[in-house]
Amino acid sequence: MDTPRESGAPRDLGLDRPHSARIWNYWLGGKDHHPADREAGEMVKQLIPGIVEAARADRAFLGRAVRHLAGEAGIRQFLDIGTGLPTADNTHEVAQRIAPEARIVYVDNDPIVLAHARALLAGTPEGRTQYIEADLRDPQHILRVAAQTLDFTRPVALMLLGILHHLVDDAEAGKVVRELVDALPSGSHLAIAHATAEVHGEAMHEAMRRFMEVGGTPIVARDRRHLATFFDGLELLEPGVVSCSRWRAEADPWGEPEEVSQFCGVARKP
């Protein structure tokens, strides 16, 4: 993750090192990636043949979750931390399709991600879309800046998709989630998607070790039990913490979708 720098100081964009957002973009068939990202992406694919399906399932979960939140739950404000590179059906597009007046704040700590977001993610005239360059490890800063766009006296959907697994210290990850959720009013929701080793076991841990050895952002897998603790004190929506491919998936005559190495959950703050 980025660290503070002096104004005007040269910026290391890390193009020679793999970056999770650009690798994700590579797996999803995007164009915004570099040789280091493609090499790391192929390495992970060799160890985890289903990783591309996991990336797609994660993206599909985002769409289903936001449709529920903006539709049935009536949420009109979204705080999406760990935005990633723009692709099809981003948070504001899904939300504003249902509620054009919805407000979305995207947060990422990669200047390339934010440059692409500002260039490509135009919201509706009725709503608002803001982009913040900030680090998840500084939740109070995120909340202060997001308050310029979001009204924290009204429900907010906090989206932490594919970002918490980069906080490898369990205590720190739990503290960050609590600080963010504590700032939200009743009726707000928390959505999390997180890497797990429950599907591929040791192969997932090995893929993460190799990713970090070549300079990738630190990353850790957590199991279903641990992910459930992030929702402590909240009302976990059905079907609970499950594979992204199985969270309220559309009926399939061939049975339940296969599990992928990305688990997720959505909960409401009482």
NORHUTA-V519664 format. One record per backbone hydrogen bond with DSSP energy under -1.0 kcal/mol. CO is the residue of the C=O (numbers start at 1). NH is the residue of the N-H. If there is no record, write none. Layout:
BEGIN
CO	NH
CO	NH
END
This chain:
BEGIN
6	9
14	17
19	23
20	24
21	25
22	26
23	27
24	28
25	30
26	29
31	33
34	38
35	39
36	40
37	41
38	42
39	43
40	44
41	45
42	46
43	47
44	48
48	51
50	54
51	55
52	56
53	57
54	58
55	59
56	60
57	61
58	62
59	63
60	64
61	65
62	66
63	67
64	68
65	69
66	70
67	71
68	73
69	75
76	103
77	157
78	105
79	159
80	107
90	94
91	95
92	96
93	97
95	99
99	102
102	128
103	78
104	130
105	80
106	132
107	82
107	83
108	134
110	114
111	115
112	116
113	117
114	118
115	119
116	120
117	121
120	122
128	104
130	106
132	108
135	138
138	142
139	143
140	144
141	145
142	146
143	147
145	148
146	149
146	150
151	154
156	189
157	79
158	191
159	81
160	193
163	166
164	167
165	220
169	173
170	174
171	175
172	176
173	177
174	178
175	179
176	180
177	181
178	182
181	184
185	188
188	269
189	158
190	267
191	160
192	265
193	162
194	263
195	222
197	201
200	203
201	204
201	205
202	206
203	207
204	208
205	209
206	210
207	211
208	212
209	213
210	214
211	216
212	215
223	227
224	228
226	229
227	230
228	231
229	232
231	234
235	268
237	240
242	264
243	246
246	248
252	255
261	196
262	244
263	194
264	242
265	192
266	237
267	190
268	235
269	187
END
